[in-house]
């Protein structure tokens, strides 16, 4: 998908792992011998996309998920739990790299003879796990399946004019208009290549326990015991480099059970999807945590109800918001104050341009100064805001969101406005995203968001005049035109400049109010290393690089 709330099933208790700025080299692991969780200053974490390369083989690794997958068919159920497993089993036409760049993968070469045509030359020598070769017919059929409007990735194909086999190892895709982001979609679930024969044979049972995986990756599905575990095993016929770990067994646990399994050694590792879980694990003996880039963010999303309809009031709220206090109190220091609605893991190209644009963001201080508050009060006065009617803040009772909601109310009070918190059960919270009638009860949602593409332009279409995610009703014809221009600009440098301009318009208008980004957190037994620390673990075969530190 192009844009969505952060991994909703994982967010009942906390935000999905997101990002900070990536650095070169190996990721910094934090380790303490204190035996208890310690507070972390996210601004001081060493944040890098990779861990040190593994040197030794493992016969088996035990890995934790926060949920059991509903299905292992990512076309019908695109959950993060299923993705963490299948990214080691299935492969894509393009591949998202640990540094969040993308490159052709099962398509070994990609050419654009003109700005509306993409020609993919497929890699030879690739076999599915049943031993049959991957063909252009499998690839075309997979793309057509993904493009079905009823499938999870159907919206990625709206700009496609045609897809056809144009050679034994060639697929040609044509577009209605130039499309800069489609190749990045092919590094996500829209680019998975299925074994046509196996999927059709399984029918509606495909992706359920007892069915084959129909994929080409370094691991094959060994078995799925519903309610207990999923096993993947090294595929000896794999066309690429062989994994060091022979078998990975996935089980699922949440909150204290997950923490206990990791600290007692019952599990070897996990990607901690909640910063609260990561905070609880920080400083535990025998465990290292690695922090890497992602695209997700904590945001405040103004609604159509109208309490924050005036951009001057939105800017005032942003100026008065204590982001550093939110990081410390709500997330154990595991988030970083941030000025844009998309994390730096989206900087999959032209990083210096995006880094400079981020630093230039106005109206988003980490801690508001006296000057910030004075400017905010003047904005409220200029807007003639109603000081008597409360601005209603929607949240659930989870720790992080509760802290954010209270911080928003405090910020409103600092600038002479009233805030009222409406707390709903976690099970009902997601209705704010999907139901305008329920959203009509609040003026701003304590939300979270991530994009599946490593390109900031995968986010900014949310503020187009006709976007269903533009709840507050922001309208700017010049903004609409520049977003559409950027989405059709294939040259990375030119698109980055357009994106920076779009971002400035978005943040100056505070269409959404950015709060923070948090690092992607990889938790590992201290004797292991290898997997990426970045959000790429959702789309990159991380287990293939897992192994022992010592040979």
Secondary structure, DSSP 8 states (H G I E B T S, - for coil): --SBSTTGGGGGSS--------EEEE--EE--SSSS-----GGGS-BEEE-----B-BS-EEEEESS--S-S-TTT---HHHHHHHTTT--BSEEE-TTS-EEESSEEEEEEEETTEEEEEE-SS-B-TTS-B--HHHHHHHHHHHHSTTSTTGGGGTTEEEEEEEETTEEEEEESS--SSHHHHTTTGGGB---HHHHHHHGGGTTSTTS-----SSEEEEEEETTTEEEEEE-TT-SS---SBSEEEEEE--HHHHHHHHHHTS--EEEE-SHHHHHHHTT-TTEEEEEE--S-EEEEEE-TTSTT-SHHHHHHHHHH--HHHHHHHHHTT-EEE-SSSS-GGG--S-HHHHHHHHHT--S--SS--HHHHHHHHHHHHHHT--SSS-EEEEE-S-HHHHHHHHHHHHHHHHTT--EEEEE--HHHHTHHHH-HHHHTT-SEEEEEEB-SSSSGGGTGGGGSTT-TT-TT----HHHHHHHHHHHT---HHHHHHHHHHHHHHHHHTTSEEEEEEE-EEEEEETTEE-S--SGGGGTS-GGGG-EES--
